Amino acid sequence: MRNFVLSIMAAMIAALTLPAAATTYNIIDYGARADTTVLSTAAIQGAIDAAAAAGGGRVTVPPGQWVTGSIFLKSGVELHLEQGATLLGSTDIADYTPVSTDYLSLRTHVPTIQLIYADNVDNVAITGRGTIDGRGRGFPKLSWNDEGMTRPHLLRFINSRDITVSGVTLRNSGCWMQHYLACDRLRITDLTIFNRNNYNNDALDLDGCHDVVVAGLIADSDDDGITLKSTSPRLCENIVISNCVVSSHCNAIKLGTETNGGFRNIVIRGITVKPSADQSSLFFGRPIGSSAISLEIVDGGVMQAVDIADITVSGTESPIFIRLGNRARPYAEGIPVEGVGTIDGVTIHDVIVNNAGPIGCSITGIEGHPVRNVTLRNIAIHHAGGVGVTPVPDDEKIAEYPEATMWGNLPARGFWLNHTENVTIEGLTVTTDAPDARPLIVE
């Protein structure tokens, strides 16, 4: 597996090249002004359009604060933010352009708004040491699942190829921070992400993407951290995630919740999970996080060849949550989910968890649809304990939204297994602050 990881990373790094940067296009030359009372959208877009018309080039954002509404990246263009440069998202919803896409998925039925958007482009990049700040607190904080036209995403790429996002700081999106939908050959590296100012404030969402390297992220989000989704029949496939630090009120590492296609060939290594140092706001989840690792199939789809290792966790309520359910939410009207999905082939090893909540961990399928072929190895968990004998839940919540905390305290202080087949657990230790009457494993 190590050789597989190294070969995938080497091949992708060799294949992904930045857009041609022989010609630079400074946004000042197109009328942008470093004045927070002035909107520079047209100037920035003008520089992008000029670079694209010339066959590609680097659009440079110099030091200063530049206010913008929606801008659209085009093939061959690198948006480069110099040290000290900050793109500030407008706080006026009228400055964002509603867009629709031909790509059909759960979240593309209605127009949406974004700060930076690209659809069906090739060889694009966002680079540099500057900052993109969506100023998401300026938008109404409505229900937790409100999306579409009321709050902009910060970055959204759809059906695009050869994408590099590297070095920049991303802050304060109105909704998801960055959503990559049905994209191929992505390199997302060395980002600093802070997204704790509204509902749906994920740090990273990879949705039905292929051939992806994610490395060196420092992410702090109110909602999920590093998230893989499948909101169409297209799987997330051939993805390597490594060397990241993640804080989340919800799930630090998550495959789900949307799973219409599923997940295959996913390798995750060297992740540190910790609570946020900033607990001044909590829109969703738990102060220390709901889970460190959540692996879910609930809308059909498959989960195969998932390998997670070298994870260090401080905090979180329920460290490991593996769930095969049957919510069966279709990605489009008139296209029902055909059958229950599968989880078959997950390995999690070399995990250290400290200062967790007392809930415990779980691996659960449903009657006739077990979770199969899971290996857990060398996992050490320290949690609060103090829980008495706890019965197995009488409601399996087959169709409910999957959440590691959905049953409260579980019947095992370590792992509760329900509807599983060929689960191997080796080298599991669980210690507690207070005496805990529950057995280590219940199946």
C-alpha positions, 0 to 999 in steps of 0.5 A, spaced: 500 500 500 505 504 501 508 503 494 501 505 491 501 511 495 507 513 493 506 512 485 500 515 485 502 521 488 509 521 484 505 520 478 500 526 479 505 531 481 509 530 475 502 530 471 499 537 474 503 543 471 501 550 473 498 554 467 503 558 462 505 564 466 510 567 461 505 573 461 502 576 467 496 580 467 496 585 473 489 587 476 491 594 477 492 595 469 485 593 468 482 598 473 482 594 480 483 599 486 485 597 493 480 600 496 474 597 500 469 602 498 470 600 491 468 593 487 473 591 483 469 585 480 470 587 473 477 589 473 479 582 476 474 579 470 477 583 465 484 580 467 482 573 467 479 574 460 485 577 457 489 572 459 484 566 457 484 570 450 491 570 449 491 562 451 493 562 458 497 566 463 498 569 470 493 574 473 496 577 479 493 580 485 498 585 488 498 586 496 492 590 498 485 589 500 481 588 493 473 587 494 470 583 489 463 579 487 463 573 483 469 572 478 469 566 473 476 562 472 477 560 465 482 555 462 489 556 462 489 561 467 493 562 474 490 566 479 496 568 483 495 572 490 502 575 492 504 576 499 499 581 503 494 580 498 487 579 500 481 578 496 474 580 500 468 577 498 462 583 497 457 583 503 452 585 498 448 579 495 447 583 488 454 582 487 454 575 486 452 572 479 447 566 479 450 560 475 447 553 473 451 547 470 449 542 465 452 537 470 446 533 474 447 532 481 444 533 488 446 540 489 445 543 482 438 543 480 437 550 482 442 556 480 447 557 486 452 563 487 460 563 488 465 568 489 470 564 484 467 559 479 469 555 474 465 550 470 468 545 464 475 548 464 482 545 464 489 547 467 487 552 472 490 554 478 489 559 484 496 560 488 500 564 492 501 567 499 495 571 499 488 570 502 481 569 500 476 572 505 468 571 503 466 575 509 461 570 510 458 573 517 455 578 512 450 573 510 443 571 513 444 565 518 438 561 516 437 553 517 443 549 517 441 546 510 439 552 506 443 553 500 443 556 493 442 563 492 442 566 499 449 564 501 455 564 496 460 558 496 468 561 496 470 556 491 466 552 486 469 547 480 465 543 476 466 538 471 473 541 470 480 538 469 488 539 472 486 544 477 491 546 482 490 550 489 496 551 493 499 556 498 493 561 499 489 562 505 481 561 505 477 564 510 470 565 512 465 562 506 458 564 506 457 556 505 462 550 503 469 553 503 471 549 496 467 544 492 470 540 487 464 536 483 466 531 478 473 534 477 479 530 475 486 531 476 486 535 482 492 538 487 490 541 493 496 543 497 499 547 503 492 551 504 490 554 511 483 554 512 478 558 517 471 557 516 467 558 522 462 563 521 455 560 518 452 554 517 454 549 512 462 551 513 465 545 511 473 546 509 474 541 503 468 538 499 471 533 494 465 530 490 465 525 485 472 527 483 478 522 480 485 522 481 486 527 487 492 529 491 490 533 498 496 535 502 499 540 507 492 543 509 491 546 516 483 546 516 479 549 522 471 549 520 465 549 524 462 543 520 465 537 516 473 538 515 476 534 509 469 531 506 468 526 500 461 526 497 458 523 491 452 527 489 451 523 483 453 516 480 460 518 479 464 515 485 470 519 488 476 515 486 483 514 486 484 520 492 490 520 497 490 525 503 496 526 507 499 530 512 494 535 515 491 538 521 484 538 522 479 542 527 471 541 526 465 541 530 463 535 526 467 530 522 474 531 521 475 526 516 468 524 512 466 519 507 459 521 506 453 523 507 451 523 500 453 517 497 450 515 490 456 513 487 460 512 492 468 511 494 473 507 491 481 507 492 482 512 498 488 513 502 489 517 508 495 518 512 498 522 517 492 526 520 492 530 526 485 532 529 484 537 534 478 541 537 479 548 535 482 554 539 476 558 537 470 556 541 466 563 540 461 560 535 458 553 534 453 553 529 452 545 528 456 539 531 459 539 538 465 543 541 470 537 541 467 535 534 462 529 533 467 524 530 474 523 527 473 518 522 466 517 519 465 512 513 458 512 511 454 509 505 446 511 506 444 513 499 446 506 495 453 506 492 459 502 494 465 503 499 471 499 497 479 499 498 479 505 503 485 505 507 486 510 513 492 510 518 497 514 522 491 518 525 492 522 532 486 525 535 485 529 541 478 530 543 471 528 539 465 525 541 465 518 537 472 517 534 470 512 529 464 511 526 462 506 520 455 506 517 451 502 512 444 505 512 438 506 507 436 513 507 436 512 499 436 519 497 436 520 490 440 525 486 435 527 482 427 527 481 425 521 478 431 517 479 430 512 485 436 509 488 436 502 486 438 497 492 442 498 498 449 500 498 455 496 500 461 497 505 466 492 503 474 493 504 476 498 509 482 498 513 484 503 519 490 502 523 495 506 527 490 511 531 491 514 537 485 518 540 486 522 547 480 526 551 474 523 547 467 523 549 464 517 552 460 515 547 464 509 544 465 507 536 461 503 532 460 499 525 453 498 523 450 495 517 442 493 517 439 486 516 441 483 510 446 488 508 452 487 513 458 491 513 464 487 510 471 486 511 473 491 515 480 491 519 482 495 525 489 494 527 493 498 533 488 503 535 488 506 542 483 510 545 482 514 551 476 517 553 471 520 559 468 513 561 463 513 567 458 510 563 454 504 566 451 498 562 448 500 556 443 496 552 443 495 544 439 500 541 432 498 539 431 503 534 437 501 528 435 508 525 435 505 518 433 511 514 436 517 518 441 521 517 448 518 519 451 521 525 456 518 530 452 521 536 445 518 533 444 513 538 448 517 544 452 512 549 453 506 545 453 499 549 461 498 548 466 502 551 470 500 545 466 498 539 459 496 537 458 491 531 451 490 528 450 487 522 457 486 520 461 480 517 469 479 517 471 484 522 478 483 524 480 487 530 487 487 533 491 491 538 485 495 541 486 498 547 481 503 551 482 507 557 477 511 561 478 517 566 472 514 570 470 507 571 466 504 565 461 498 566 461 497 558 465 491 555 470 493 550 466 490 544 459 488 543 457 484 537 
